[in-house]
Amino acid sequence: MILSPVWLPATLIAGAVQSWRTAIQQRLRATLSVNAAGLVRYLYGFPVAVLLLSGYALARHAVLPGLSPAFWGYAVTGGICQIFGTNLLIMAFGFRNFVVGTAYSKTEAVQGALLSAWLLQEGLTPLVWAGIGCGVIGVIILSTGGRRLGPAALLREIVQPAALCGLGAGLGFALTSIFIRSATRTLATPDLPLRALVTLVATMLAQAILQGSYVALREPAQLRAVAATWRTSAQVGVLAAVGSAGWFTGFATAPVALVRTVGQIEVIFTLLFGRFYLKEALGRSEAAGLVLVAIGVVLAVAGA
């Protein structure tokens, strides 16, 4: 598998920045609705995405590619999937803590692997599949708190609201990956990071319009709250744009499943933010889950 060298640092940066953004976004839930907390990601992130694209294009003297109807179809659909994934993740935090909600959403790695194999015909090496499996086991340990659960108890754990929201978020993010990768493939330029940034700007524009319109029509009072929390919301927007730039660059330069598997490194950063930023207690089971997630990431990189 021959890959552009940019995919790995882009993915690692995305995982670190996303966990930081999610931690801050979690705090916004005290004053904003689910949809308003999701909106700040796109509303405040879009100008930053434009700056990232403009800076890159000027530095590289790049010419922006044309945008076809197929591109807009993939980008908008990917953006909608990301909106649903983000909203479900925020809802999961309301049922359980920050770390557990994020852990369930990290099933996006295996969901993305299966979907990309089916829809994009992306093949993976046995070592990458081993990394995916190792990471999923680590996520299960994190989500169950290390408890030994029988089949019936595990099933009850999976169908409780936080798990369903987290799993749904994982599916939303996995589908986002598929559609964003498809969108980048329609752009007629060999510059892969440029493809990613163009797709990022188009997607965040669509997301700001769609979710902004929904909040304006259904929750107009929340728009004032979004404006009133601009200091915190702006931080979410900056981190969302930078993180998404990393994810989109990863999707443009490497198979979806590989990017999502390495992106599980976010769980490690999530635990650190949960412990030191949100003051959530951590136990020995989290350490075991962390080790397995880290091993999964190493196996995936080695098998790439």
PEBEL-V193701 format. One record per residue. N is the residue number from 1. RES is the residue in one small letter. PHI is phi in degrees with one decimal (none if undefined). OMEGA is omega as a letter, one per 20 degrees, with the letter a starting at -180 (NA if undefined). Layout:
n:N res:RES phi:PHI omega:OMEGA
n:N res:RES phi:PHI omega:OMEGA
This chain:
n:1 res:m phi:none omega:a
n:2 res:i phi:-96.2 omega:a
n:3 res:l phi:-123.5 omega:r
n:4 res:s phi:-67.4 omega:a
n:5 res:p phi:-65.2 omega:a
n:6 res:v phi:-76.5 omega:a
n:7 res:w phi:-63.0 omega:a
n:8 res:l phi:-69.9 omega:r
n:9 res:p phi:-61.7 omega:r
n:10 res:a phi:-62.1 omega:a
n:11 res:t phi:-69.4 omega:r
n:12 res:l phi:-64.1 omega:r
n:13 res:i phi:-62.9 omega:a
n:14 res:a phi:-60.5 omega:r
n:15 res:g phi:-63.1 omega:a
n:16 res:a phi:-66.0 omega:a
n:17 res:v phi:-68.5 omega:a
n:18 res:q phi:-64.6 omega:r
n:19 res:s phi:-64.7 omega:r
n:20 res:w phi:-63.8 omega:r
n:21 res:r phi:-62.8 omega:a
n:22 res:t phi:-64.9 omega:r
n:23 res:a phi:-62.6 omega:r
n:24 res:i phi:-68.5 omega:a
n:25 res:q phi:-62.9 omega:r
n:26 res:q phi:-60.2 omega:r
n:27 res:r phi:-68.6 omega:r
n:28 res:l phi:-66.6 omega:a
n:29 res:r phi:-63.4 omega:r
n:30 res:a phi:-70.5 omega:a
n:31 res:t phi:-123.1 omega:a
n:32 res:l phi:-119.5 omega:r
n:33 res:s phi:-72.2 omega:r
n:34 res:v phi:-58.2 omega:a
n:35 res:n phi:-68.9 omega:r
n:36 res:a phi:-69.8 omega:r
n:37 res:a phi:-64.4 omega:r
n:38 res:g phi:-73.3 omega:a
n:39 res:l phi:-61.0 omega:a
n:40 res:v phi:-60.0 omega:r
n:41 res:r phi:-59.5 omega:a
n:42 res:y phi:-93.1 omega:a
n:43 res:l phi:-64.1 omega:r
n:44 res:y phi:-86.3 omega:a
n:45 res:g phi:-83.4 omega:a
n:46 res:f phi:-58.3 omega:r
n:47 res:p phi:-60.1 omega:r
n:48 res:v phi:-67.6 omega:r
n:49 res:a phi:-61.6 omega:r
n:50 res:v phi:-62.7 omega:r
n:51 res:l phi:-63.6 omega:r
n:52 res:l phi:-62.4 omega:r
n:53 res:l phi:-64.6 omega:a
n:54 res:s phi:-62.7 omega:r
n:55 res:g phi:-63.0 omega:r
n:56 res:y phi:-66.3 omega:a
n:57 res:a phi:-63.3 omega:r
n:58 res:l phi:-67.4 omega:a
n:59 res:a phi:-65.5 omega:a
n:60 res:r phi:-97.2 omega:a
n:61 res:h phi:52.8 omega:a
n:62 res:a phi:-89.4 omega:r
n:63 res:v phi:-99.1 omega:a
n:64 res:l phi:-69.3 omega:a
n:65 res:p phi:-75.8 omega:r
n:66 res:g phi:-70.4 omega:a
n:67 res:l phi:-111.2 omega:a
n:68 res:s phi:-85.9 omega:r
n:69 res:p phi:-56.8 omega:r
n:70 res:a phi:-63.0 omega:r
n:71 res:f phi:-59.1 omega:a
n:72 res:w phi:-63.8 omega:r
n:73 res:g phi:-61.2 omega:r
n:74 res:y phi:-67.2 omega:a
n:75 res:a phi:-65.1 omega:a
n:76 res:v phi:-67.7 omega:r
n:77 res:t phi:-63.2 omega:r
n:78 res:g phi:-61.2 omega:r
n:79 res:g phi:-64.0 omega:r
n:80 res:i phi:-65.0 omega:r
n:81 res:c phi:-61.3 omega:r
n:82 res:q phi:-68.9 omega:r
n:83 res:i phi:-61.3 omega:r
n:84 res:f phi:-63.5 omega:r
n:85 res:g phi:-61.7 omega:r
n:86 res:t phi:-64.1 omega:r
n:87 res:n phi:-61.8 omega:r
n:88 res:l phi:-66.1 omega:r
n:89 res:l phi:-65.1 omega:r
n:90 res:i phi:-62.7 omega:r
n:91 res:m phi:-64.6 omega:r
n:92 res:a phi:-61.2 omega:r
n:93 res:f phi:-62.8 omega:r
n:94 res:g phi:-72.0 omega:a
n:95 res:f phi:-91.8 omega:a
n:96 res:r phi:-134.8 omega:a
n:97 res:n phi:-79.2 omega:a
n:98 res:f phi:-58.4 omega:a
n:99 res:v phi:-66.5 omega:a
n:100 res:v phi:-64.1 omega:r
n:101 res:g phi:-59.5 omega:r
n:102 res:t phi:-66.9 omega:a
n:103 res:a phi:-59.9 omega:r
n:104 res:y phi:-61.9 omega:a
n:105 res:s phi:-67.0 omega:a
n:106 res:k phi:-74.0 omega:r
n:107 res:t phi:-65.8 omega:r
n:108 res:e phi:-57.3 omega:a
n:109 res:a phi:-63.2 omega:a
n:110 res:v phi:-73.0 omega:r
n:111 res:q phi:-63.3 omega:r
n:112 res:g phi:-65.9 omega:r
n:113 res:a phi:-63.1 omega:a
n:114 res:l phi:-67.8 omega:a
n:115 res:l phi:-68.6 omega:a
n:116 res:s phi:-69.8 omega:r
n:117 res:a phi:-64.7 omega:a
n:118 res:w phi:-79.8 omega:a
n:119 res:l phi:-89.0 omega:a
n:120 res:l phi:-109.8 omega:a
n:121 res:q phi:53.7 omega:r
n:122 res:e phi:-90.8 omega:r
n:123 res:g phi:-89.1 omega:r
n:124 res:l phi:-127.5 omega:r
n:125 res:t phi:-77.4 omega:r
n:126 res:p phi:-55.7 omega:a
n:127 res:l phi:-67.4 omega:r
n:128 res:v phi:-65.8 omega:r
n:129 res:w phi:-61.6 omega:r
n:130 res:a phi:-62.8 omega:r
n:131 res:g phi:-63.6 omega:r
n:132 res:i phi:-61.3 omega:a
n:133 res:g phi:-62.4 omega:r
n:134 res:c phi:-63.3 omega:r
n:135 res:g phi:-64.6 omega:r
n:136 res:v phi:-63.7 omega:r
n:137 res:i phi:-61.2 omega:r
n:138 res:g phi:-61.2 omega:r
n:139 res:v phi:-64.1 omega:r
n:140 res:i phi:-62.5 omega:r
n:141 res:i phi:-61.9 omega:r
n:142 res:l phi:-64.6 omega:a
n:143 res:s phi:-75.8 omega:a
n:144 res:t phi:-98.4 omega:a
n:145 res:g phi:70.0 omega:r
n:146 res:g phi:79.3 omega:r
n:147 res:r phi:-70.2 omega:r
n:148 res:r phi:-84.1 omega:a
n:149 res:l phi:-114.4 omega:r
n:150 res:g phi:-75.5 omega:a
n:151 res:p phi:-55.8 omega:a
n:152 res:a phi:-66.6 omega:r
n:153 res:a phi:-66.5 omega:r
n:154 res:l phi:-64.6 omega:r
n:155 res:l phi:-63.4 omega:r
n:156 res:r phi:-62.5 omega:r
n:157 res:e phi:-64.2 omega:a
n:158 res:i phi:-72.2 omega:a
n:159 res:v phi:-93.9 omega:r
n:160 res:q phi:-74.5 omega:a
n:161 res:p phi:-52.6 omega:a
n:162 res:a phi:-62.4 omega:a
n:163 res:a phi:-66.3 omega:a
n:164 res:l phi:-63.2 omega:r
n:165 res:c phi:-64.9 omega:r
n:166 res:g phi:-64.5 omega:r
n:167 res:l phi:-64.5 omega:r
n:168 res:g phi:-64.2 omega:r
n:169 res:a phi:-62.5 omega:r
n:170 res:g phi:-60.0 omega:r
n:171 res:l phi:-64.4 omega:r
n:172 res:g phi:-60.0 omega:r
n:173 res:f phi:-70.6 omega:r
n:174 res:a phi:-64.2 omega:r
n:175 res:l phi:-65.2 omega:r
n:176 res:t phi:-55.7 omega:a
n:177 res:s phi:-57.7 omega:a
n:178 res:i phi:-61.3 omega:a
n:179 res:f phi:-70.6 omega:r
n:180 res:i phi:-67.4 omega:r
n:181 res:r phi:-61.0 omega:r
n:182 res:s phi:-64.1 omega:r
n:183 res:a phi:-63.7 omega:a
n:184 res:t phi:-63.8 omega:a
n:185 res:r phi:-69.2 omega:a
n:186 res:t phi:-83.0 omega:a
n:187 res:l phi:-83.4 omega:a
n:188 res:a phi:-88.5 omega:r
n:189 res:t phi:-151.5 omega:r
n:190 res:p phi:-78.2 omega:a
n:191 res:d phi:-79.9 omega:a
n:192 res:l phi:-66.9 omega:r
n:193 res:p phi:-60.6 omega:r
n:194 res:l phi:-64.5 omega:r
n:195 res:r phi:-55.8 omega:a
n:196 res:a phi:-63.5 omega:a
n:197 res:l phi:-71.5 omega:r
n:198 res:v phi:-61.5 omega:r
n:199 res:t phi:-64.4 omega:r
n:200 res:l phi:-61.1 omega:a
n:201 res:v phi:-62.9 omega:a
n:202 res:a phi:-63.7 omega:a
n:203 res:t phi:-67.9 omega:a
n:204 res:m phi:-68.1 omega:r
n:205 res:l phi:-62.5 omega:r
n:206 res:a phi:-61.3 omega:a
n:207 res:q phi:-65.8 omega:r
n:208 res:a phi:-63.0 omega:a
n:209 res:i phi:-69.1 omega:a
n:210 res:l phi:-67.6 omega:a
n:211 res:q phi:-73.7 omega:r
n:212 res:g phi:-63.2 omega:r
n:213 res:s phi:-64.7 omega:r
n:214 res:y phi:-62.5 omega:a
n:215 res:v phi:-64.5 omega:r
n:216 res:a phi:-63.3 omega:a
n:217 res:l phi:-82.8 omega:a
n:218 res:r phi:-101.4 omega:a
n:219 res:e phi:-137.5 omega:a
n:220 res:p phi:-57.6 omega:a
n:221 res:a phi:-63.8 omega:a
n:222 res:q phi:-69.5 omega:r
n:223 res:l phi:-63.8 omega:r
n:224 res:r phi:-66.5 omega:r
n:225 res:a phi:-67.4 omega:r
n:226 res:v phi:-62.6 omega:r
n:227 res:a phi:-70.3 omega:a
n:228 res:a phi:-68.2 omega:a
n:229 res:t phi:-96.5 omega:a
n:230 res:w phi:-60.4 omega:a
n:231 res:r phi:-63.7 omega:r
n:232 res:t phi:-74.1 omega:a
n:233 res:s phi:-63.1 omega:r
n:234 res:a phi:-64.4 omega:r
n:235 res:q phi:-61.9 omega:r
n:236 res:v phi:-60.4 omega:a
n:237 res:g phi:-63.4 omega:r
n:238 res:v phi:-61.9 omega:a
n:239 res:l phi:-66.1 omega:r
n:240 res:a phi:-64.0 omega:a
n:241 res:a phi:-66.0 omega:a
n:242 res:v phi:-66.4 omega:r
n:243 res:g phi:-62.3 omega:r
n:244 res:s phi:-65.6 omega:r
n:245 res:a phi:-59.8 omega:r
n:246 res:g phi:-65.7 omega:r
n:247 res:w phi:-60.9 omega:a
n:248 res:f phi:-64.8 omega:r
n:249 res:t phi:-65.0 omega:r
n:250 res:g phi:-60.1 omega:a
n:251 res:f phi:-65.4 omega:a
n:252 res:a phi:-76.4 omega:a
n:253 res:t phi:-119.1 omega:a
n:254 res:a phi:-152.7 omega:r
n:255 res:p phi:-59.1 omega:a
n:256 res:v phi:-54.2 omega:a
n:257 res:a phi:-62.1 omega:a
n:258 res:l phi:-66.4 omega:r
n:259 res:v phi:-63.2 omega:a
n:260 res:r phi:-67.3 omega:r
n:261 res:t phi:-67.6 omega:r
n:262 res:v phi:-64.8 omega:r
n:263 res:g phi:-64.5 omega:r
n:264 res:q phi:-64.7 omega:r
n:265 res:i phi:-56.9 omega:r
n:266 res:e phi:-56.1 omega:a
n:267 res:v phi:-60.4 omega:r
n:268 res:i phi:-63.2 omega:r
n:269 res:f phi:-64.4 omega:r
n:270 res:t phi:-61.1 omega:r
n:271 res:l phi:-61.3 omega:r
n:272 res:l phi:-65.6 omega:r
n:273 res:f phi:-67.2 omega:r
n:274 res:g phi:-60.9 omega:a
n:275 res:r phi:-77.3 omega:a
n:276 res:f phi:-98.7 omega:a
n:277 res:y phi:-98.7 omega:a
n:278 res:l phi:-97.1 omega:r
n:279 res:k phi:59.7 omega:r
n:280 res:e phi:-92.4 omega:a
n:281 res:a phi:-70.9 omega:r
n:282 res:l phi:-122.3 omega:a
n:283 res:g phi:-118.1 omega:a
n:284 res:r phi:-66.1 omega:a
n:285 res:s phi:-62.9 omega:r
n:286 res:e phi:-62.8 omega:r
n:287 res:a phi:-63.8 omega:r
n:288 res:a phi:-64.5 omega:r
n:289 res:g phi:-62.8 omega:r
n:290 res:l phi:-59.3 omega:a
n:291 res:v phi:-60.7 omega:a
n:292 res:l phi:-66.2 omega:r
n:293 res:v phi:-62.1 omega:r
n:294 res:a phi:-63.2 omega:r
n:295 res:i phi:-62.6 omega:r
n:296 res:g phi:-59.9 omega:r
n:297 res:v phi:-63.6 omega:a
n:298 res:v phi:-62.2 omega:r
n:299 res:l phi:-62.1 omega:a
n:300 res:a phi:-64.2 omega:r
n:301 res:v phi:-66.1 omega:a
n:302 res:a phi:-66.1 omega:a
n:303 res:g phi:-87.9 omega:a
n:304 res:a phi:-70.3 omega:NA
